[in-house]
Amino acid sequence: MHYMQKKNNKPVGIGFIGTGEVSQLHEIAVKALPNAKLVGVWNRNCSTGMKRAEQYGCKWFETPEDLVKDPEIDAVFVLTNLETHLQYARLAMEHGKHVLVEKPLAFTVAEIEEMKALSENRGLVCMPGHNMIHEASLKRAKSLIENGDLGKIISCYVMYNIHHSEERASTLPGIVRHLLTHNIYTMMYLVGNPRRVSAMKATRHYESLTQEDLAMVLLELENGGLAHLSASFAADDYSADPWTFLVKVIGTAGTTHYTYQDWVEIKKGYAHSHTYSAYQGSINNEVAHFVDVCLKGGEPLSTLDDAIIAQKVVEACEKSISEGVTVAIE
Ligand SMILES: NC(=O)c1ccc[n+]([C@@H]2O[C@H](COP(=O)([O-])OP(=O)(O)OC[C@H]3O[C@@H](n4cnc5c(N)ncnc54)[C@H](O)[C@@H]3O)[C@@H](O)[C@H]2O)c1
């Protein structure tokens, strides 16, 4: 696909719709780029949004319509809750703006299909916020797999154990939608799509929230191998070899892995006593890639077609959990 390209040499002007926790990671990422500038933000709660605008040193918009109409803004980051992603992605694209949409992209496959149609019809970038695959060592893992350096792929593991307080978790959907999405698109990026999934969930740490804080999935891959995904807000892994975020691919000729522990800084993180800087690094790389695609055109690393399959896998996990069955991905 050929996307609309910017005609002048000014930095890509960016607007944020939503100024919750994740906006802070995106602000750091935009600030690090010489070819992008955060022009302004809008947030449903005015006082939070105005505080963030001051913190970020950018404009505050009174309505999302004002933000998308601003000629200084070329691209919009949709950073609100899952249920409103389509509404704001649509608003932005209808006003000719490129869009980066946080994961999980949408509530249903049909919503992602609508984003895809808008993006194609208007020649605009609409890129899923699949940040993990922008981690440099996962790119190396992918090329090792594609070059056949690992031989025949046997198995892929994506494990996520990251304690979250109930207060923080209460603003997010359950683990299957919120966290497992990362495991799913990361697995797909490395070893391809699944054919069948079987999932289970549990609630072990929340006292009052009724949603799950743990989910595990077994998948049969199109390449004939198997995958195991695990996502949890219930507890941290304090062992010597922690599975905070761990990716491992085992093949007949070799293995490769990546973990958040590859880069840790001793400073308070949003949910932890220390900071997994590789996580922020993946968002920096994702935003740099998005800006690059807006400027130069071309297909983003992560596409809306990938997001559609990831959403089908999420929905298959939900069906597997509720009906106690193994579900085929159509
Ligand atoms: N890529 C990642 O690693 C990562 C990490 C955290 C969150 N996220 C995603 O980012 C998005 C925001 O998460 P967050 O952590 O910033 O959550 P948050 O609870 O801190 O912020 C939620 C934001 O959504 C807005 N919002 C909620 N309901 C709304 C509505 N009906 N209309 C308009 N705005 C509404 C809130 O005002 C706020 O700006 C979610 O889609 C989440 O899955 C991604």
Ligand as a Chemical Component Dictionary entry (heavy atoms), coordinates in Angstrom:
data_LIG
# 
_chem_comp.id                   LIG 
_chem_comp.type                 NON-POLYMER 
_chem_comp.pdbx_formal_charge   0 
_chem_comp.three_letter_code    LIG 
# 
loop_
_chem_comp_atom.comp_id 
_chem_comp_atom.atom_id 
_chem_comp_atom.alt_atom_id 
_chem_comp_atom.type_symbol 
_chem_comp_atom.charge 
_chem_comp_atom.model_Cartn_x 
_chem_comp_atom.model_Cartn_y 
_chem_comp_atom.model_Cartn_z 
_chem_comp_atom.pdbx_ordinal 
LIG N1  N1  N 0  1.480   -1.193 24.911 1  
LIG C1  C1  C 0  1.478   -1.384 26.209 2  
LIG O1  O1  O 0  2.362   -2.013 26.765 3  
LIG C2  C2  C 0  0.357   -0.794 27.014 4  
LIG C3  C3  C 0  0.504   -0.580 28.387 5  
LIG C4  C4  C 0  -0.559  -0.025 29.086 6  
LIG C5  C5  C 0  -1.745  0.274  28.435 7  
LIG N2  N2  N 1  -1.865  0.027  27.110 8  
LIG C6  C6  C 0  -3.121  0.344  26.399 9  
LIG O2  O2  O 0  -3.281  1.760  26.356 10 
LIG C7  C7  C 0  -4.656  2.114  26.487 11 
LIG C8  C8  C 0  -4.807  3.048  27.679 12 
LIG O3  O3  O 0  -4.307  2.398  28.829 13 
LIG P1  P1  P 0  -3.718  3.198  30.091 14 
LIG O4  O4  O 0  -2.808  2.263  30.766 15 
LIG O5  O5  O -1 -3.203  4.526  29.697 16 
LIG O6  O6  O 0  -5.052  3.297  30.942 17 
LIG P2  P2  P 0  -5.506  4.453  31.940 18 
LIG O7  O7  O 0  -6.641  3.867  32.715 19 
LIG O8  O8  O 0  -4.368  5.021  32.679 20 
LIG O9  O9  O 0  -6.068  5.562  30.939 21 
LIG C9  C9  C 0  -7.239  5.317  30.193 22 
LIG C10 C10 C 0  -7.492  6.506  29.275 23 
LIG O10 O10 O 0  -8.713  6.258  28.560 24 
LIG C11 C11 C 0  -9.576  7.378  28.741 25 
LIG N3  N3  N 0  -10.969 6.916  28.674 26 
LIG C12 C12 C 0  -11.561 5.928  29.392 27 
LIG N4  N4  N 0  -12.847 5.797  29.026 28 
LIG C13 C13 C 0  -13.061 6.720  28.046 29 
LIG C14 C14 C 0  -14.190 7.076  27.256 30 
LIG N5  N5  N 0  -15.352 6.441  27.381 31 
LIG N6  N6  N 0  -14.048 8.083  26.364 32 
LIG C15 C15 C 0  -12.875 8.733  26.215 33 
LIG N7  N7  N 0  -11.774 8.427  26.919 34 
LIG C16 C16 C 0  -11.878 7.436  27.826 35 
LIG C17 C17 C 0  -9.224  7.941  30.100 36 
LIG O11 O11 O 0  -9.646  9.277  30.210 37 
LIG C18 C18 C 0  -7.678  7.814  30.027 38 
LIG O12 O12 O 0  -7.123  8.831  29.234 39 
LIG C19 C19 C 0  -5.417  0.789  26.616 40 
LIG O13 O13 O 0  -5.871  0.410  25.337 41 
LIG C20 C20 C 0  -4.356  -0.187 27.093 42 
LIG O14 O14 O 0  -4.595  -1.525 26.704 43 
LIG C21 C21 C 0  -0.841  -0.471 26.393 44 
# 
loop_
_chem_comp_bond.comp_id 
_chem_comp_bond.atom_id_1 
_chem_comp_bond.atom_id_2 
_chem_comp_bond.value_order 
_chem_comp_bond.pdbx_ordinal 
LIG N1  C1  SING 1  
LIG C1  O1  DOUB 2  
LIG C1  C2  SING 3  
LIG C2  C3  SING 4  
LIG C2  C21 DOUB 5  
LIG C3  C4  DOUB 6  
LIG C4  C5  SING 7  
LIG C5  N2  DOUB 8  
LIG N2  C6  SING 9  
LIG N2  C21 SING 10 
LIG C6  O2  SING 11 
LIG C6  C20 SING 12 
LIG O2  C7  SING 13 
LIG C7  C8  SING 14 
LIG C7  C19 SING 15 
LIG C8  O3  SING 16 
LIG O3  P1  SING 17 
LIG P1  O4  DOUB 18 
LIG P1  O5  SING 19 
LIG P1  O6  SING 20 
LIG O6  P2  SING 21 
LIG P2  O7  DOUB 22 
LIG P2  O8  SING 23 
LIG P2  O9  SING 24 
LIG O9  C9  SING 25 
LIG C9  C10 SING 26 
LIG C10 O10 SING 27 
LIG C10 C18 SING 28 
LIG O10 C11 SING 29 
LIG C11 N3  SING 30 
LIG C11 C17 SING 31 
LIG N3  C12 SING 32 
LIG N3  C16 SING 33 
LIG C12 N4  DOUB 34 
LIG N4  C13 SING 35 
LIG C13 C14 SING 36 
LIG C13 C16 DOUB 37 
LIG C14 N5  SING 38 
LIG C14 N6  DOUB 39 
LIG N6  C15 SING 40 
LIG C15 N7  DOUB 41 
LIG N7  C16 SING 42 
LIG C17 O11 SING 43 
LIG C17 C18 SING 44 
LIG C18 O12 SING 45 
LIG C19 O13 SING 46 
LIG C19 C20 SING 47 
LIG C20 O14 SING 48 
# 
